[in-house]
Amino acid sequence: MKVLVTGGAGYIGSHAAQRLLADGHSVVVVDNLSRGHARAVQRLREHARNGDRLGFEHLDIRATDPIETLIREHRIDTVMHFAALTYVGESVEKPLDYYENNTAGSLSLLRACERSWSHAHGGVRRFVFSSTAATYGEPPADRVPIREDCPQNPINPYGASKLMVERMLRDSVAAAARSGSDFAAACLRYFNVAGADHTGLIGEDHDPETHLIPIAIQAAMGKRPGMTIFGEDYPTTDGTCVRDYVHVEDLADAHVTVMQKMTTGTCVAYNLGIGRGYSVKEVIAAVERVTAKPIPVRIGERRAGDPPVLFADPAKIRAELGWSASWTDLERIISTAWEWMRRNPEGYGR
Ligand code: UDP
């Protein structure tokens, strides 16, 4: 397939691009490089067996006309849409940035896809969207593990900005079906994505870093003096938040599985998680074991927008598509992140 990967210079998008190339697909990465790394794409191009099948366009997804042109020129048939701002805390501080980039940006991208249905090659037929468990908000305890039919009531602008895109996709698929256009969409609701490519070529490099596992590893490496646990008074066994950590390579694998099994006229949603949760304290202890280094920890205030417990019931995608996470051991997941950070202490370099 010919796949446009938005946000392909970012953490998850670059792993998806890597996997698509490995499977023999052609990939065009579109990224505005506001958070992504040109070097991630460069490394893939240099080291992938068929790196010549990887293109890169420095573009914002809000640039509807150039994106439409790119779809025509590269005869794109599938979009994997990762480009987004992804920090819960930041979304609470700057909600409009999230609605502008994530919601309005997706609208522009979808508009370009819609226009492409009149292109000679048939245009974009499949749209795989990076959604998030944050769309579920704070599910009642009896709805955890979370199934896809759990009510979606996001409690932060990040989750809200993504939920609106799910709705746009559903409506666009329905409209396309009515007008006879060949279009399908999938909303993949990620839980907490973690780890790095097991060959050590690409990995997670955020500035600033806000995610638990890389922060804990940085603290173990002495790159920061210590770390803060955001709240110890949640209604969980040890008082800290519980999340479902899914390996980034599994996530890439799920995208490819979904892409190959999409049915025209449908907009599906799947949870992507391993199906069990770990508390913040359990994650920190696991990082200490993997790195064999102690992590200085202080207890701080709760972080705005954090639901106490989020972990997936991943049964739907297993039953319908036969996909399940293969990295289910937290320490093994963390070791891939540790390996990446050890080999690339400055990330991709700045
Ligand atoms: N967390 C923490 N200290 C940190 C970073 C994160 O206690 O320095 C907590 C955070 O409050 C949340 C969990 O770790 O409960 C996972 O946070 P992360 O930012 O990695 O992912 P999110 O769940 O926000 O997508």
Boltz pocket constraint, residues with backbone or C-beta under 6 A from the ligand:
constraints:
  - pocket:
      binder: B
      contacts: [[A, 86], [A, 88], [A, 191], [A, 192], [A, 210], [A, 211], [A, 212], [A, 213], [A, 215], [A, 227], [A, 228], [A, 229], [A, 230], [A, 231], [A, 241], [A, 242], [A, 243], [A, 280], [A, 303], [A, 306], [A, 307]]
      max_distance: 6.0
